[in-house]
Amino acid sequence: MGFNWVPGQGVCADRLARMKDQACKPLKPMGEAWFMGEVRKIFTELEGDVSELSVQLLQEILGEIGSGVHSFGHLDEWREWFDYLLPHLIPRCNEKYVSWLLEETCSAFLQIDLDRDDRQMIRHRREDVLYTLGQTLMQEDNWSNGSVVLGRVLHSSNRNPAKKWGWSNVSGDLAASMILCLRLVEPEDIKGWVRSIFAINCPYWRAQVLTWYIGAKPLLDGKVHFPSQFDGWSPKIDWSWSHGIDGQHGQAPVATSIISAANIAEFKATSEAVLATADLNVWIKEILSVEALRSEVGPIIGRIKFF
């Protein structure tokens, strides 16, 4: 059975347990990436129980890892600490401080994964990441009867002066997960995964997936190759720290694209096939029946041309 997104299916517990068993805690805490003086900030908090660290601090640490690898190249301490932290981060990825922890976790993983050069050696590990980190959106607490639980996944609230949820742009947790999975899913499993994405019958989910598909057209058409090129797009499909993922680590190019041409081609072909046979009028009617979606995403969805 291939990789699929099924509401409530969640993270593969066996793979996550194996990842935790195999994770080796570095002997020394890691340091910051950016410092101007003689004294470098060291994250001594990592010497304690990492499960007790705040989301805010974890996001700061992940930002240092991702931006550090991008700007200065590989350091063993950043890779070793990320490999150790990852299985501890995954169960908390639905926690949020400004952005979802899932976003920074995906950004740091993608930066480090771009720097790995032995694909055969790490294929099993990449599958572990796909079936754990890549399944975070499908956690049971995020869903009720096949529909998203508002506030638990995608846009978290409309507590702002404009009283807007932000549905006209793609939530960072979905945006990051789409690129992570599109990179890691094997080409032969793309078709099943794509069909599972569109099969989720929830107006909030479908509004976000269709919005992502609209926003990702330059990526799917091969006109752009990295998340760093997503900045300023409308609708937005970027996420926290995605602006630094450009295939360049320090002065060295490490990749020509975040996603393989085979995966892009299969994703696009399958998406077009699904959308060609779907009753889009019903999908759009269901989306527009929700007041918040109608006011925020209606102008996009109501007149969209998918091909």
Secondary structure as the mmCIF struct_conf table of DSSP 4:
data_model
#
loop_
_struct_conf.conf_type_id
_struct_conf.id
_struct_conf.beg_label_comp_id
_struct_conf.beg_label_asym_id
_struct_conf.beg_label_seq_id
_struct_conf.end_label_comp_id
_struct_conf.end_label_asym_id
_struct_conf.end_label_seq_id
TURN_TY1_P TURN_TY1_P1 PRO A 7 GLN A 9
HELX_RH_AL_P HELX_RH_AL_P1 ALA A 13 GLN A 22
BEND BEND1 LEU A 27 LYS A 28
STRN STRN1 GLY A 31 GLY A 31
BEND BEND2 ALA A 33 ALA A 33
BEND BEND3 GLY A 37 GLU A 38
HELX_LH_PP_P HELX_LH_PP_P1 VAL A 39 LYS A 41
STRN STRN2 ILE A 42 ILE A 42
HELX_RH_3T_P HELX_RH_3T_P1 THR A 44 GLU A 47
BEND BEND4 GLY A 48 GLY A 48
HELX_RH_3T_P HELX_RH_3T_P2 VAL A 50 GLU A 52
BEND BEND5 LEU A 53 LEU A 53
HELX_RH_AL_P HELX_RH_AL_P2 VAL A 55 PHE A 72
HELX_RH_AL_P HELX_RH_AL_P3 ASP A 76 LEU A 89
HELX_RH_3T_P HELX_RH_3T_P3 ILE A 90 ARG A 92
TURN_TY1_P TURN_TY1_P2 CYS A 93 ASN A 94
STRN STRN3 LYS A 96 LYS A 96
BEND BEND6 TYR A 97 SER A 99
STRN STRN4 TRP A 100 TRP A 100
HELX_RH_AL_P HELX_RH_AL_P4 LEU A 101 LEU A 114
TURN_TY1_P TURN_TY1_P3 ASP A 115 ASP A 115
HELX_RH_AL_P HELX_RH_AL_P5 ARG A 119 LEU A 130
TURN_TY1_P TURN_TY1_P4 TYR A 131 THR A 132
HELX_RH_3T_P HELX_RH_3T_P4 LEU A 133 MET A 138
HELX_RH_3T_P HELX_RH_3T_P5 GLU A 140 ASN A 142
STRN STRN5 TRP A 143 SER A 144
TURN_TY1_P TURN_TY1_P5 ASN A 145 GLY A 146
STRN STRN6 SER A 147 VAL A 148
STRN STRN7 LEU A 150 LEU A 150
TURN_TY1_P TURN_TY1_P6 GLY A 151 ARG A 152
STRN STRN8 VAL A 153 VAL A 153
BEND BEND7 LEU A 154 HIS A 155
BEND BEND8 ASN A 160 ASN A 160
TURN_TY1_P TURN_TY1_P7 PRO A 161 ALA A 162
TURN_TY1_P TURN_TY1_P8 TRP A 167 SER A 168
BEND BEND9 ASN A 169 ASN A 169
HELX_RH_AL_P HELX_RH_AL_P6 GLY A 172 LEU A 184
BEND BEND10 VAL A 185 VAL A 185
HELX_RH_AL_P HELX_RH_AL_P7 PRO A 187 ALA A 199
HELX_RH_AL_P HELX_RH_AL_P8 PRO A 203 GLY A 215
TURN_TY1_P TURN_TY1_P9 ALA A 216 ALA A 216
HELX_RH_AL_P HELX_RH_AL_P9 LYS A 217 LEU A 220
TURN_TY1_P TURN_TY1_P10 ASP A 221 GLY A 222
BEND BEND11 LYS A 223 LYS A 223
BEND BEND12 PHE A 226 PHE A 226
HELX_RH_3T_P HELX_RH_3T_P6 PRO A 227 PHE A 230
TURN_TY1_P TURN_TY1_P11 ASP A 231 GLY A 232
BEND BEND13 SER A 234 PRO A 235
TURN_TY1_P TURN_TY1_P12 SER A 240 TRP A 241
HELX_RH_3T_P HELX_RH_3T_P7 SER A 242 GLY A 244
BEND BEND14 ASP A 246 GLY A 247
STRN STRN9 GLN A 248 HIS A 249
TURN_TY1_P TURN_TY1_P13 GLY A 250 GLN A 251
STRN STRN10 ALA A 252 PRO A 253
BEND BEND15 THR A 256 THR A 256
BEND BEND16 ILE A 258 ILE A 259
HELX_RH_AL_P HELX_RH_AL_P10 ALA A 261 THR A 277
BEND BEND17 ALA A 278 ALA A 278
HELX_RH_AL_P HELX_RH_AL_P11 LEU A 280 LEU A 288
TURN_TY1_P TURN_TY1_P14 SER A 289 SER A 289
BEND BEND18 VAL A 290 VAL A 290
HELX_RH_AL_P HELX_RH_AL_P12 GLU A 291 GLU A 296
TURN_TY1_P TURN_TY1_P15 VAL A 297 VAL A 297
HELX_RH_AL_P HELX_RH_AL_P13 GLY A 298 ILE A 301
TURN_TY1_P TURN_TY1_P16 GLY A 302 ARG A 303
#
